Amino acid sequence: MSAQVCVLYFAKSVELTGLKEEEFVAVPTPISSRDLWRLLLQRHPRLSLLQHQVVLAVRQQYVAIGDQVVTLEDGDEVAVVPPLSGG
């Protein structure tokens, strides 16, 4: 199965991709968070600069990049959330 999802980019990931959001068509599901990250890297290789600092959020729930399996449905939002600088 596959799903069409909307990927949202935040903070540094906006600079690296030049996008705030985009549609991803035919994302396999279920998929591990690591494989989902790999799909994003294929599309935007510059995201690799965030490799060990980024987390994903699926339906507004944080998902660490690893072996965790997520099930995506059409219309789901996937967010790329780099570390937020702040103070």
PDB file with SEQRES, HELIX, SHEET and CRYST1 records, atoms N, CA, C and O in Angstrom:
SEQRES   1 A   87  MET SER ALA GLN VAL CYS VAL LEU TYR PHE ALA LYS SER          
SEQRES   2 A   87  VAL GLU LEU THR GLY LEU LYS GLU GLU GLU PHE VAL ALA          
SEQRES   3 A   87  VAL PRO THR PRO ILE SER SER ARG ASP LEU TRP ARG LEU          
SEQRES   4 A   87  LEU LEU GLN ARG HIS PRO ARG LEU SER LEU LEU GLN HIS          
SEQRES   5 A   87  GLN VAL VAL LEU ALA VAL ARG GLN GLN TYR VAL ALA ILE          
SEQRES   6 A   87  GLY ASP GLN VAL VAL THR LEU GLU ASP GLY ASP GLU VAL          
SEQRES   7 A   87  ALA VAL VAL PRO PRO LEU SER GLY GLY                          
HELIX    1 AA1 LYS A   12  THR A   17  1                                   6    
HELIX    2 AA2 SER A   33  ARG A   43  1                                  11    
HELIX    3 AA3 PRO A   45  LEU A   50  5                                   6    
SHEET    1 AA1 5 GLU A  21  PRO A  28  0                                        
SHEET    2 AA1 5 SER A   2  TYR A   9 -1                                        
SHEET    3 AA1 5 GLU A  77  VAL A  81  1                                        
SHEET    4 AA1 5 VAL A  55  VAL A  58 -1                                        
SHEET    5 AA1 5 GLN A  61  VAL A  63 -1                                        
CRYST1    1.000    1.000    1.000  90.00  90.00  90.00 P 1           1          
ATOM      1  N   MET A   1       0.833  -1.188   0.000  1.00  0.00           N  
ATOM      2  CA  MET A   1       0.000   0.000   0.000  1.00  0.00           C  
ATOM      3  C   MET A   1       0.876   1.249   0.000  1.00  0.00           C  
ATOM      4  O   MET A   1       2.052   1.198   0.359  1.00  0.00           O  
ATOM      5  N   SER A   2       0.301   2.334  -0.396  1.00  0.00           N  
ATOM      6  CA  SER A   2       1.016   3.604  -0.350  1.00  0.00           C  
ATOM      7  C   SER A   2       0.032   4.710  -0.005  1.00  0.00           C  
ATOM      8  O   SER A   2      -1.184   4.552  -0.109  1.00  0.00           O  
ATOM      9  N   ALA A   3       0.607   5.840   0.411  1.00  0.00           N  
ATOM     10  CA  ALA A   3      -0.218   6.972   0.825  1.00  0.00           C  
ATOM     11  C   ALA A   3       0.343   8.251   0.231  1.00  0.00           C  
ATOM     12  O   ALA A   3       1.535   8.347  -0.063  1.00  0.00           O  
ATOM     13  N   GLN A   4      -0.530   9.227   0.060  1.00  0.00           N  
ATOM     14  CA  GLN A   4      -0.103  10.559  -0.358  1.00  0.00           C  
ATOM     15  C   GLN A   4      -0.085  11.426   0.887  1.00  0.00           C  
ATOM     16  O   GLN A   4      -1.107  11.590   1.553  1.00  0.00           O  
ATOM     17  N   VAL A   5       1.087  11.983   1.202  1.00  0.00           N  
ATOM     18  CA  VAL A   5       1.225  12.779   2.420  1.00  0.00           C  
ATOM     19  C   VAL A   5       1.753  14.172   2.095  1.00  0.00           C  
ATOM     20  O   VAL A   5       2.336  14.404   1.035  1.00  0.00           O  
ATOM     21  N   CYS A   6       1.539  15.078   3.018  1.00  0.00           N  
ATOM     22  CA  CYS A   6       2.059  16.441   2.907  1.00  0.00           C  
ATOM     23  C   CYS A   6       3.243  16.547   3.862  1.00  0.00           C  
ATOM     24  O   CYS A   6       3.108  16.302   5.060  1.00  0.00           O  
ATOM     25  N   VAL A   7       4.401  16.914   3.324  1.00  0.00           N  
ATOM     26  CA  VAL A   7       5.596  17.055   4.150  1.00  0.00           C  
ATOM     27  C   VAL A   7       5.801  18.541   4.446  1.00  0.00           C  
ATOM     28  O   VAL A   7       5.857  19.372   3.539  1.00  0.00           O  
ATOM     29  N   LEU A   8       5.912  18.854   5.744  1.00  0.00           N  
ATOM     30  CA  LEU A   8       6.120  20.226   6.189  1.00  0.00           C  
ATOM     31  C   LEU A   8       7.566  20.374   6.658  1.00  0.00           C  
ATOM     32  O   LEU A   8       8.091  19.510   7.361  1.00  0.00           O  
ATOM     33  N   TYR A   9       8.198  21.463   6.268  1.00  0.00           N  
ATOM     34  CA  TYR A   9       9.583  21.708   6.656  1.00  0.00           C  
ATOM     35  C   TYR A   9       9.633  22.901   7.605  1.00  0.00           C  
ATOM     36  O   TYR A   9       8.932  23.894   7.411  1.00  0.00           O  
ATOM     37  N   PHE A  10      10.471  22.789   8.632  1.00  0.00           N  
ATOM     38  CA  PHE A  10      10.603  23.851   9.619  1.00  0.00           C  
ATOM     39  C   PHE A  10      12.065  24.247   9.794  1.00  0.00           C  
ATOM     40  O   PHE A  10      12.978  23.457   9.551  1.00  0.00           O  
ATOM     41  N   ALA A  11      12.260  25.494  10.223  1.00  0.00           N  
ATOM     42  CA  ALA A  11      13.577  26.019  10.608  1.00  0.00           C  
ATOM     43  C   ALA A  11      14.620  25.741   9.527  1.00  0.00           C  
ATOM     44  O   ALA A  11      14.417  26.087   8.363  1.00  0.00           O  
ATOM     45  N   LYS A  12      15.725  25.123   9.908  1.00  0.00           N  
ATOM     46  CA  LYS A  12      16.847  24.904   8.994  1.00  0.00           C  
ATOM     47  C   LYS A  12      16.442  24.070   7.776  1.00  0.00           C  
ATOM     48  O   LYS A  12      17.003  24.249   6.694  1.00  0.00           O  
ATOM     49  N   SER A  13      15.479  23.164   7.938  1.00  0.00           N  
ATOM     50  CA  SER A  13      15.091  22.315   6.802  1.00  0.00           C  
ATOM     51  C   SER A  13      14.454  23.136   5.685  1.00  0.00           C  
ATOM     52  O   SER A  13      14.502  22.734   4.522  1.00  0.00           O  
ATOM     53  N   VAL A  14      13.853  24.289   6.023  1.00  0.00           N  
ATOM     54  CA  VAL A  14      13.301  25.173   4.980  1.00  0.00           C  
ATOM     55  C   VAL A  14      14.447  25.734   4.141  1.00  0.00           C  
ATOM     56  O   VAL A  14      14.365  25.777   2.913  1.00  0.00           O  
ATOM     57  N   GLU A  15      15.515  26.162   4.814  1.00  0.00           N  
ATOM     58  CA  GLU A  15      16.677  26.689   4.083  1.00  0.00           C  
ATOM     59  C   GLU A  15      17.280  25.626   3.171  1.00  0.00           C  
ATOM     60  O   GLU A  15      17.654  25.915   2.034  1.00  0.00           O  
ATOM     61  N   LEU A  16      17.373  24.408   3.668  1.00  0.00           N  
ATOM     62  CA  LEU A  16      18.042  23.343   2.922  1.00  0.00           C  
ATOM     63  C   LEU A  16      17.232  22.854   1.731  1.00  0.00           C  
ATOM     64  O   LEU A  16      17.801  22.450   0.718  1.00  0.00           O  
ATOM     65  N   THR A  17      15.906  22.886   1.845  1.00  0.00           N  
ATOM     66  CA  THR A  17      15.070  22.389   0.749  1.00  0.00           C  
ATOM     67  C   THR A  17      14.538  23.515  -0.128  1.00  0.00           C  
ATOM     68  O   THR A  17      14.191  23.294  -1.288  1.00  0.00           O  
ATOM     69  N   GLY A  18      14.475  24.726   0.430  1.00  0.00           N  
ATOM     70  CA  GLY A  18      13.855  25.831  -0.293  1.00  0.00           C  
ATOM     71  C   GLY A  18      12.342  25.752  -0.287  1.00  0.00           C  
ATOM     72  O   GLY A  18      11.678  26.479  -1.025  1.00  0.00           O  
ATOM     73  N   LEU A  19      11.791  24.872   0.540  1.00  0.00           N  
ATOM     74  CA  LEU A  19      10.341  24.654   0.577  1.00  0.00           C  
ATOM     75  C   LEU A  19       9.823  24.720   2.003  1.00  0.00           C  
ATOM     76  O   LEU A  19      10.538  24.411   2.956  1.00  0.00           O  
ATOM     77  N   LYS A  20       8.569  25.128   2.132  1.00  0.00           N  
ATOM     78  CA  LYS A  20       7.910  25.024   3.436  1.00  0.00           C  
ATOM     79  C   LYS A  20       7.048  23.770   3.493  1.00  0.00           C  
ATOM     80  O   LYS A  20       6.836  23.194   4.561  1.00  0.00           O  
ATOM     81  N   GLU A  21       6.558  23.359   2.336  1.00  0.00           N  
ATOM     82  CA  GLU A  21       5.801  22.106   2.286  1.00  0.00           C  
ATOM     83  C   GLU A  21       5.760  21.575   0.877  1.00  0.00           C  
ATOM     84  O   GLU A  21       5.965  22.315  -0.086  1.00  0.00           O  
ATOM     85  N   GLU A  22       5.494  20.285   0.758  1.00  0.00           N  
ATOM     86  CA  GLU A  22       5.335  19.660  -0.556  1.00  0.00           C  
ATOM     87  C   GLU A  22       4.515  18.394  -0.401  1.00  0.00           C  
ATOM     88  O   GLU A  22       4.437  17.802   0.676  1.00  0.00           O  
ATOM     89  N   GLU A  23       3.911  17.999  -1.499  1.00  0.00           N  
ATOM     90  CA  GLU A  23       3.150  16.754  -1.522  1.00  0.00           C  
ATOM     91  C   GLU A  23       4.080  15.602  -1.890  1.00  0.00           C  
ATOM     92  O   GLU A  23       4.873  15.713  -2.825  1.00  0.00           O  
ATOM     93  N   PHE A  24       3.983  14.530  -1.176  1.00  0.00           N  
ATOM     94  CA  PHE A  24       4.686  13.294  -1.523  1.00  0.00           C  
ATOM     95  C   PHE A  24       3.628  12.306  -1.949  1.00  0.00           C  
ATOM     96  O   PHE A  24       2.692  12.034  -1.196  1.00  0.00           O  
ATOM     97  N   VAL A  25       3.758  11.773  -3.127  1.00  0.00           N  
ATOM     98  CA  VAL A  25       2.785  10.825  -3.648  1.00  0.00           C  
ATOM     99  C   VAL A  25       3.384   9.429  -3.539  1.00  0.00           C  
ATOM    100  O   VAL A  25       4.579   9.246  -3.772  1.00  0.00           O  
ATOM    101  N   ALA A  26       2.576   8.460  -3.191  1.00  0.00           N  
ATOM    102  CA  ALA A  26       2.970   7.051  -3.192  1.00  0.00           C  
ATOM    103  C   ALA A  26       4.109   6.745  -2.225  1.00  0.00           C  
ATOM    104  O   ALA A  26       5.111   6.136  -2.601  1.00  0.00           O  
ATOM    105  N   VAL A  27       3.943   7.171  -0.983  1.00  0.00           N  
ATOM    106  CA  VAL A  27       4.887   6.776   0.070  1.00  0.00           C  
ATOM    107  C   VAL A  27       4.444   5.393   0.546  1.00  0.00           C  
ATOM    108  O   VAL A  27       3.283   5.210   0.911  1.00  0.00           O  
ATOM    109  N   PRO A  28       5.366   4.408   0.548  1.00  0.00           N  
ATOM    110  CA  PRO A  28       4.966   3.073   1.012  1.00  0.00           C  
ATOM    111  C   PRO A  28       4.517   3.128   2.472  1.00  0.00           C  
ATOM    112  O   PRO A  28       5.062   3.892   3.269  1.00  0.00           O  
ATOM    113  N   THR A  29       3.535   2.326   2.809  1.00  0.00           N  
ATOM    114  CA  THR A  29       3.076   2.268   4.199  1.00  0.00           C  
ATOM    115  C   THR A  29       2.627   0.842   4.509  1.00  0.00           C  
ATOM    116  O   THR A  29       1.999   0.197   3.669  1.00  0.00           O  
ATOM    117  N   PRO A  30       2.944   0.340   5.713  1.00  0.00           N  
ATOM    118  CA  PRO A  30       3.716   0.990   6.763  1.00  0.00           C  
ATOM    119  C   PRO A  30       5.179   1.136   6.361  1.00  0.00           C  
ATOM    120  O   PRO A  30       5.665   0.427   5.479  1.00  0.00           O  
ATOM    121  N   ILE A  31       5.872   2.060   7.014  1.00  0.00           N  
ATOM    122  CA  ILE A  31       7.262   2.358   6.686  1.00  0.00           C  
ATOM    123  C   ILE A  31       7.993   2.705   7.984  1.00  0.00           C  
ATOM    124  O   ILE A  31       7.415   3.320   8.880  1.00  0.00           O  
ATOM    125  N   SER A  32       9.266   2.310   8.081  1.00  0.00           N  
ATOM    126  CA  SER A  32      10.021   2.698   9.275  1.00  0.00           C  
ATOM    127  C   SER A  32      10.372   4.176   9.161  1.00  0.00           C  
ATOM    128  O   SER A  32      10.487   4.719   8.062  1.00  0.00           O  
ATOM    129  N   SER A  33      10.539   4.812  10.307  1.00  0.00           N  
ATOM    130  CA  SER A  33      10.886   6.234  10.278  1.00  0.00           C  
ATOM    131  C   SER A  33      12.226   6.441   9.578  1.00  0.00           C  
ATOM    132  O   SER A  33      12.436   7.475   8.945  1.00  0.00           O  
ATOM    133  N   ARG A  34      13.138   5.468   9.683  1.00  0.00           N  
ATOM    134  CA  ARG A  34      14.433   5.580   9.001  1.00  0.00           C  
ATOM    135  C   ARG A  34      14.242   5.578   7.483  1.00  0.00           C  
ATOM    136  O   ARG A  34      14.868   6.367   6.776  1.00  0.00           O  
ATOM    137  N   ASP A  35      13.375   4.689   6.984  1.00  0.00           N  
ATOM    138  CA  ASP A  35      13.134   4.639   5.531  1.00  0.00           C  
ATOM    139  C   ASP A  35      12.416   5.891   5.045  1.00  0.00           C  
ATOM    140  O   ASP A  35      12.657   6.365   3.935  1.00  0.00           O  
ATOM    141  N   LEU A  36      11.533   6.419   5.883  1.00  0.00           N  
ATOM    142  CA  LEU A  36      10.860   7.666   5.531  1.00  0.00           C  
ATOM    143  C   LEU A  36      11.883   8.796   5.414  1.00  0.00           C  
ATOM    144  O   LEU A  36      11.817   9.600   4.484  1.00  0.00           O  
ATOM    145  N   TRP A  37      12.822   8.859   6.350  1.00  0.00           N  
ATOM    146  CA  TRP A  37      13.895   9.857   6.302  1.00  0.00           C  
ATOM    147  C   TRP A  37      14.724   9.670   5.028  1.00  0.00           C  
ATOM    148  O   TRP A  37      15.101  10.650   4.387  1.00  0.00           O  
ATOM    149  N   ARG A  38      15.011   8.409   4.655  1.00  0.00           N  
ATOM    150  CA  ARG A  38      15.782   8.145   3.425  1.00  0.00           C  
ATOM    151  C   ARG A  38      15.049   8.665   2.192  1.00  0.00           C  
ATOM    152  O   ARG A  38      15.676   9.198   1.276  1.00  0.00           O  
ATOM    153  N   LEU A  39      13.736   8.515   2.164  1.00  0.00           N  
ATOM    154  CA  LEU A  39      12.965   9.048   1.037  1.00  0.00           C  
ATOM    155  C   LEU A  39      13.128  10.565   0.943  1.00  0.00           C  
ATOM    156  O   LEU A  39      13.282  11.117  -0.146  1.00  0.00           O  
ATOM    157  N   LEU A  40      13.092  11.229   2.095  1.00  0.00           N  
ATOM    158  CA  LEU A  40      13.270  12.679   2.106  1.00  0.00           C  
ATOM    159  C   LEU A  40      14.674  13.050   1.636  1.00  0.00           C  
ATOM    160  O   LEU A  40      14.851  14.028   0.911  1.00  0.00           O  
ATOM    161  N   LEU A  41      15.670  12.269   2.050  1.00  0.00           N  
ATOM    162  CA  LEU A  41      17.051  12.542   1.638  1.00  0.00           C  
ATOM    163  C   LEU A  41      17.239  12.348   0.133  1.00  0.00           C  
ATOM    164  O   LEU A  41      17.993  13.087  -0.499  1.00  0.00           O  
ATOM    165  N   GLN A  42      16.560  11.364  -0.435  1.00  0.00           N  
ATOM    166  CA  GLN A  42      16.664  11.152  -1.882  1.00  0.00           C  
ATOM    167  C   GLN A  42      16.164  12.379  -2.624  1.00  0.00           C  
ATOM    168  O   GLN A  42      16.720  12.771  -3.650  1.00  0.00           O  
ATOM    169  N   ARG A  43      15.116  12.973  -2.096  1.00  0.00           N  
ATOM    170  CA  ARG A  43      14.517  14.124  -2.748  1.00  0.00           C  
ATOM    171  C   ARG A  43      15.301  15.407  -2.474  1.00  0.00           C  
ATOM    172  O   ARG A  43      15.388  16.293  -3.325  1.00  0.00           O  
ATOM    173  N   HIS A  44      15.866  15.487  -1.272  1.00  0.00           N  
ATOM    174  CA  HIS A  44      16.586  16.693  -0.844  1.00  0.00           C  
ATOM    175  C   HIS A  44      17.893  16.292  -0.149  1.00  0.00           C  
ATOM    176  O   HIS A  44      17.961  16.280   1.080  1.00  0.00           O  
ATOM    177  N   PRO A  45      18.918  15.967  -0.921  1.00  0.00           N  
ATOM    178  CA  PRO A  45      20.171  15.472  -0.323  1.00  0.00           C  
ATOM    179  C   PRO A  45      20.780  16.419   0.719  1.00  0.00           C  
ATOM    180  O   PRO A  45      21.481  15.966   1.624  1.00  0.00           O  
ATOM    181  N   ARG A  46      20.521  17.719   0.602  1.00  0.00           N  
ATOM    182  CA  ARG A  46      21.101  18.661   1.562  1.00  0.00           C  
ATOM    183  C   ARG A  46      20.562  18.465   2.977  1.00  0.00           C  
ATOM    184  O   ARG A  46      21.173  18.927   3.941  1.00  0.00           O  
ATOM    185  N   LEU A  47      19.427  17.787   3.109  1.00  0.00           N  
ATOM    186  CA  LEU A  47      18.902  17.499   4.449  1.00  0.00           C  
ATOM    187  C   LEU A  47      19.862  16.629   5.255  1.00  0.00           C  
ATOM    188  O   LEU A  47      19.743  16.551   6.478  1.00  0.00           O  
ATOM    189  N   SER A  48      20.806  15.976   4.590  1.00  0.00           N  
ATOM    190  CA  SER A  48      21.764  15.132   5.310  1.00  0.00           C  
ATOM    191  C   SER A  48      22.557  15.933   6.339  1.00  0.00           C  
ATOM    192  O   SER A  48      23.105  15.355   7.278  1.00  0.00           O  
ATOM    193  N   LEU A  49      22.627  17.263   6.175  1.00  0.00           N  
ATOM    194  CA  LEU A  49      23.299  18.104   7.164  1.00  0.00           C  
ATOM    195  C   LEU A  49      22.618  18.018   8.527  1.00  0.00           C  
ATOM    196  O   LEU A  49      23.234  18.314   9.551  1.00  0.00           O  
ATOM    197  N   LEU A  50      21.356  17.616   8.541  1.00  0.00           N  
ATOM    198  CA  LEU A  50      20.589  17.520   9.788  1.00  0.00           C  
ATOM    199  C   LEU A  50      20.531  16.095  10.332  1.00  0.00           C  
ATOM    200  O   LEU A  50      19.845  15.824  11.318  1.00  0.00           O  
ATOM    201  N   GLN A  51      21.255  15.194   9.683  1.00  0.00           N  
ATOM    202  CA  GLN A  51      21.118  13.751   9.890  1.00  0.00           C  
ATOM    203  C   GLN A  51      20.896  13.320  11.344  1.00  0.00           C  
ATOM    204  O   GLN A  51      19.960  12.568  11.616  1.00  0.00           O  
ATOM    205  N   HIS A  52      21.719  13.770  12.270  1.00  0.00           N  
ATOM    206  CA  HIS A  52      21.625  13.243  13.635  1.00  0.00           C  
ATOM    207  C   HIS A  52      20.958  14.221  14.584  1.00  0.00           C  
ATOM    208  O   HIS A  52      21.050  14.068  15.802  1.00  0.00           O  
ATOM    209  N   GLN A  53      20.290  15.220  14.038  1.00  0.00           N  
ATOM    210  CA  GLN A  53      19.700  16.242  14.889  1.00  0.00           C  
ATOM    211  C   GLN A  53      18.198  16.376  14.688  1.00  0.00           C  
ATOM    212  O   GLN A  53      17.516  17.021  15.484  1.00  0.00           O  
ATOM    213  N   VAL A  54      17.689  15.775  13.638  1.00  0.00           N  
ATOM    214  CA  VAL A  54      16.309  16.027  13.247  1.00  0.00           C  
ATOM    215  C   VAL A  54      15.365  14.970  13.837  1.00  0.00           C  
ATOM    216  O   VAL A  54      15.767  13.831  14.074  1.00  0.00           O  
ATOM    217  N   VAL A  55      14.129  15.356  14.065  1.00  0.00           N  
ATOM    218  CA  VAL A  55      13.080  14.383  14.355  1.00  0.00           C  
ATOM    219  C   VAL A  55      11.957  14.605  13.351  1.00  0.00           C  
ATOM    220  O   VAL A  55      11.815  15.685  12.778  1.00  0.00           O  
ATOM    221  N   LEU A  56      11.180  13.578  13.157  1.00  0.00           N  
ATOM    222  CA  LEU A  56      10.013  13.681  12.294  1.00  0.00           C  
ATOM    223  C   LEU A  56       8.781  13.737  13.192  1.00  0.00           C  
ATOM    224  O   LEU A  56       8.792  13.228  14.313  1.00  0.00           O  
ATOM    225  N   ALA A  57       7.747  14.347  12.696  1.00  0.00           N  
ATOM    226  CA  ALA A  57       6.460  14.302  13.398  1.00  0.00           C  
ATOM    227  C   ALA A  57       5.425  13.808  12.398  1.00  0.00           C  
ATOM    228  O   ALA A  57       5.308  14.343  11.296  1.00  0.00           O  
ATOM    229  N   VAL A  58       4.691  12.806  12.782  1.00  0.00           N  
ATOM    230  CA  VAL A  58       3.631  12.250  11.949  1.00  0.00           C  
ATOM    231  C   VAL A  58       2.314  12.488  12.679  1.00  0.00           C  
ATOM    232  O   VAL A  58       2.125  12.027  13.805  1.00  0.00           O  
ATOM    233  N   ARG A  59       1.412  13.206  12.031  1.00  0.00           N  
ATOM    234  CA  ARG A  59       0.146  13.588  12.663  1.00  0.00           C  
ATOM    235  C   ARG A  59       0.411  14.261  14.015  1.00  0.00           C  
ATOM    236  O   ARG A  59      -0.277  13.990  14.999  1.00  0.00           O  
ATOM    237  N   GLN A  60       1.408  15.132  14.046  1.00  0.00           N  
ATOM    238  CA  GLN A  60       1.770  15.936  15.214  1.00  0.00           C  
ATOM    239  C   GLN A  60       2.294  15.113  16.392  1.00  0.00           C  
ATOM    240  O   GLN A  60       2.279  15.579  17.532  1.00  0.00           O  
ATOM    241  N   GLN A  61       2.754  13.898  16.120  1.00  0.00           N  
ATOM    242  CA  GLN A  61       3.394  13.073  17.147  1.00  0.00           C  
ATOM    243  C   GLN A  61       4.856  12.888  16.750  1.00  0.00           C  
ATOM    244  O   GLN A  61       5.151  12.449  15.638  1.00  0.00           O  
ATOM    245  N   TYR A  62       5.769  13.225  17.661  1.00  0.00           N  
ATOM    246  CA  TYR A  62       7.192  13.073  17.343  1.00  0.00           C  
ATOM    247  C   TYR A  62       7.561  11.606  17.171  1.00  0.00           C  
ATOM    248  O   TYR A  62       7.101  10.727  17.900  1.00  0.00           O  
ATOM    249  N   VAL A  63       8.416  11.383  16.167  1.00  0.00           N  
ATOM    250  CA  VAL A  63       8.893  10.036  15.861  1.00  0.00           C  
ATOM    251  C   VAL A  63      10.398  10.134  15.688  1.00  0.00           C  
ATOM    252  O   VAL A  63      10.877  10.848  14.807  1.00  0.00           O  
ATOM    253  N   ALA A  64      11.156   9.417  16.527  1.00  0.00           N  
ATOM    254  CA  ALA A  64      12.610   9.390  16.366  1.00  0.00           C  
ATOM    255  C   ALA A  64      12.938   8.622  15.089  1.00  0.00           C  
ATOM    256  O   ALA A  64      12.211   7.706  14.704  1.00  0.00           O  
ATOM    257  N   ILE A  65      14.031   8.998  14.439  1.00  0.00           N  
ATOM    258  CA  ILE A  65      14.433   8.295  13.222  1.00  0.00           C  
ATOM    259  C   ILE A  65      15.123   7.006  13.638  1.00  0.00           C  
ATOM    260  O   ILE A  65      16.161   7.021  14.299  1.00  0.00           O  
ATOM    261  N   GLY A  66      14.532   5.904  13.241  1.00  0.00           N  
ATOM    262  CA  GLY A  66      15.059   4.601  13.633  1.00  0.00           C  
ATOM    263  C   GLY A  66      14.163   3.511  13.101  1.00  0.00           C  
ATOM    264  O   GLY A  66      13.658   3.589  11.981  1.00  0.00           O  
ATOM    265  N   ASP A  67      13.971   2.487  13.921  1.00  0.00           N  
ATOM    266  CA  ASP A  67      13.221   1.312  13.472  1.00  0.00           C  
ATOM    267  C   ASP A  67      11.725   1.416  13.723  1.00  0.00           C  
ATOM    268  O   ASP A  67      10.968   0.520  13.351  1.00  0.00           O  
ATOM    269  N   GLN A  68      11.295   2.503  14.351  1.00  0.00           N  
ATOM    270  CA  GLN A  68       9.864   2.658  14.632  1.00  0.00           C  
ATOM    271  C   GLN A  68       9.086   2.666  13.326  1.00  0.00           C  
ATOM    272  O   GLN A  68       9.433   3.381  12.387  1.00  0.00           O  
ATOM    273  N   VAL A  69       8.035   1.866  13.278  1.00  0.00           N  
ATOM    274  CA  VAL A  69       7.220   1.771  12.068  1.00  0.00           C  
ATOM    275  C   VAL A  69       6.024   2.704  12.196  1.00  0.00           C  
ATOM    276  O   VAL A  69       5.334   2.720  13.215  1.00  0.00           O  
ATOM    277  N   VAL A  70       5.794   3.477  11.146  1.00  0.00           N  
ATOM    278  CA  VAL A  70       4.628   4.352  11.124  1.00  0.00           C  
ATOM    279  C   VAL A  70       3.721   3.922   9.975  1.00  0.00           C  
ATOM    280  O   VAL A  70       4.185   3.507   8.914  1.00  0.00           O  
ATOM    281  N   THR A  71       2.431   4.032  10.213  1.00  0.00           N  
ATOM    282  CA  THR A  71       1.446   3.737   9.182  1.00  0.00           C  
ATOM    283  C   THR A  71       0.878   5.065   8.714  1.00  0.00           C  
ATOM    284  O   THR A  71       0.316   5.826   9.501  1.00  0.00           O  
ATOM    285  N   LEU A  72       1.029   5.331   7.434  1.00  0.00           N  
ATOM    286  CA  LEU A  72       0.590   6.604   6.868  1.00  0.00           C  
ATOM    287  C   LEU A  72      -0.724   6.419   6.126  1.00  0.00           C  
ATOM    288  O   LEU A  72      -0.989   5.367   5.543  1.00  0.00           O  
ATOM    289  N   GLU A  73      -1.528   7.453   6.161  1.00  0.00           N  
ATOM    290  CA  GLU A  73      -2.782   7.454   5.415  1.00  0.00           C  
ATOM    291  C   GLU A  73      -2.803   8.669   4.503  1.00  0.00           C  
ATOM    292  O   GLU A  73      -2.121   9.660   4.766  1.00  0.00           O  
ATOM    293  N   ASP A  74      -3.578   8.595   3.437  1.00  0.00           N  
ATOM    294  CA  ASP A  74      -3.688   9.734   2.529  1.00  0.00           C  
ATOM    295  C   ASP A  74      -4.033  10.991   3.319  1.00  0.00           C  
ATOM    296  O   ASP A  74      -4.932  10.986   4.160  1.00  0.00           O  
ATOM    297  N   GLY A  75      -3.308  12.057   3.035  1.00  0.00           N  
ATOM    298  CA  GLY A  75      -3.589  13.325   3.680  1.00  0.00           C  
ATOM    299  C   GLY A  75      -2.835  13.569   4.977  1.00  0.00           C  
ATOM    300  O   GLY A  75      -2.924  14.655   5.550  1.00  0.00           O  
ATOM    301  N   ASP A  76      -2.091  12.570   5.448  1.00  0.00           N  
ATOM    302  CA  ASP A  76      -1.329  12.767   6.684  1.00  0.00           C  
ATOM    303  C   ASP A  76      -0.260  13.830   6.494  1.00  0.00           C  
ATOM    304  O   ASP A  76       0.251  14.035   5.393  1.00  0.00           O  
ATOM    305  N   GLU A  77       0.065  14.498   7.590  1.00  0.00           N  
ATOM    306  CA  GLU A  77       1.157  15.467   7.592  1.00  0.00           C  
ATOM    307  C   GLU A  77       2.375  14.832   8.238  1.00  0.00           C  
ATOM    308  O   GLU A  77       2.293  14.221   9.303  1.00  0.00           O  
ATOM    309  N   VAL A  78       3.503  14.993   7.568  1.00  0.00           N  
ATOM    310  CA  VAL A  78       4.791  14.576   8.100  1.00  0.00           C  
ATOM    311  C   VAL A  78       5.632  15.833   8.211  1.00  0.00           C  
ATOM    312  O   VAL A  78       5.834  16.532   7.219  1.00  0.00           O  
ATOM    313  N   ALA A  79       6.123  16.128   9.403  1.00  0.00           N  
ATOM    314  CA  ALA A  79       6.915  17.339   9.597  1.00  0.00           C  
ATOM    315  C   ALA A  79       8.376  16.980   9.829  1.00  0.00           C  
ATOM    316  O   ALA A  79       8.686  16.011  10.522  1.00  0.00           O  
ATOM    317  N   VAL A  80       9.266  17.767   9.244  1.00  0.00           N  
ATOM    318  CA  VAL A  80      10.703  17.642   9.467  1.00  0.00           C  
ATOM    319  C   VAL A  80      11.071  18.736  10.461  1.00  0.00           C  
ATOM    320  O   VAL A  80      10.993  19.923  10.146  1.00  0.00           O  
ATOM    321  N   VAL A  81      11.473  18.328  11.667  1.00  0.00           N  
ATOM    322  CA  VAL A  81      11.689  19.275  12.760  1.00  0.00           C  
ATOM    323  C   VAL A  81      13.156  19.234  13.209  1.00  0.00           C  
ATOM    324  O   VAL A  81      13.555  18.367  13.986  1.00  0.00           O  
ATOM    325  N   PRO A  82      13.953  20.192  12.704  1.00  0.00           N  
ATOM    326  CA  PRO A  82      15.330  20.271  13.163  1.00  0.00           C  
ATOM    327  C   PRO A  82      15.373  20.847  14.571  1.00  0.00           C  
ATOM    328  O   PRO A  82      14.362  21.338  15.074  1.00  0.00           O  
ATOM    329  N   PRO A  83      16.544  20.789  15.210  1.00  0.00           N  
ATOM    330  CA  PRO A  83      16.626  21.405  16.534  1.00  0.00           C  
ATOM    331  C   PRO A  83      16.334  22.892  16.411  1.00  0.00           C  
ATOM    332  O   PRO A  83      16.798  23.549  15.479  1.00  0.00           O  
ATOM    333  N   LEU A  84      15.584  23.405  17.331  1.00  0.00           N  
ATOM    334  CA  LEU A  84      15.236  24.822  17.287  1.00  0.00           C  
ATOM    335  C   LEU A  84      16.263  25.591  18.087  1.00  0.00           C  
ATOM    336  O   LEU A  84      16.511  25.288  19.254  1.00  0.00           O  
ATOM    337  N   SER A  85      16.859  26.585  17.457  1.00  0.00           N  
ATOM    338  CA  SER A  85      17.744  27.442  18.229  1.00  0.00           C  
ATOM    339  C   SER A  85      16.859  28.438  18.938  1.00  0.00           C  
ATOM    340  O   SER A  85      15.836  28.865  18.401  1.00  0.00           O  
ATOM    341  N   GLY A  86      17.241  28.800  20.118  1.00  0.00           N  
ATOM    342  CA  GLY A  86      16.350  29.708  20.804  1.00  0.00           C  
ATOM    343  C   GLY A  86      17.012  30.268  22.042  1.00  0.00           C  
ATOM    344  O   GLY A  86      18.197  30.062  22.303  1.00  0.00           O  
ATOM    345  N   GLY A  87      16.212  30.971  22.780  1.00  0.00           N  
ATOM    346  CA  GLY A  87      16.741  31.540  24.001  1.00  0.00           C  
ATOM    347  C   GLY A  87      15.803  32.615  24.458  1.00  0.00           C  
ATOM    348  O   GLY A  87      16.044  33.249  25.486  1.00  0.00           O  
TER     349      GLY A  87                                                      
END                                                                             
